[in-house]
């Protein structure tokens, strides 16, 4: 079955960095677009970034220039490098894949930016 497992969250000070990982299994990872989303308390889940199978990337305006999405198809893993982090980046971060019309989400990893 399809499984996505995120890791790498934690507590970081403003201006600091974290790298999130999402390992996928149960599908042909290299052929699908992968995306990162986040949900802050009391807010709707929002798209942070995506990376297509052939490497095209796109970012939300709120993270552009600070976050970088990448993938290692040999490891079936997508990454989110987060630099110059801000308190407003605090959220649970999820990775997602859409297979045909079905969305699959990981369990999420908490990221807290605070001094």
ABEGO torsion letter per residue (X at the ends): XBBBBBBGBEBBBBGBBBBBBBBBBGBBAAABBBBBBBBBBGBBBBBABBBBAAGBBBBBAAABGABBBBBBAAAGBBBBBBBGBBAAABBBBBBBBBBEABBBBBAEBBBBBBX
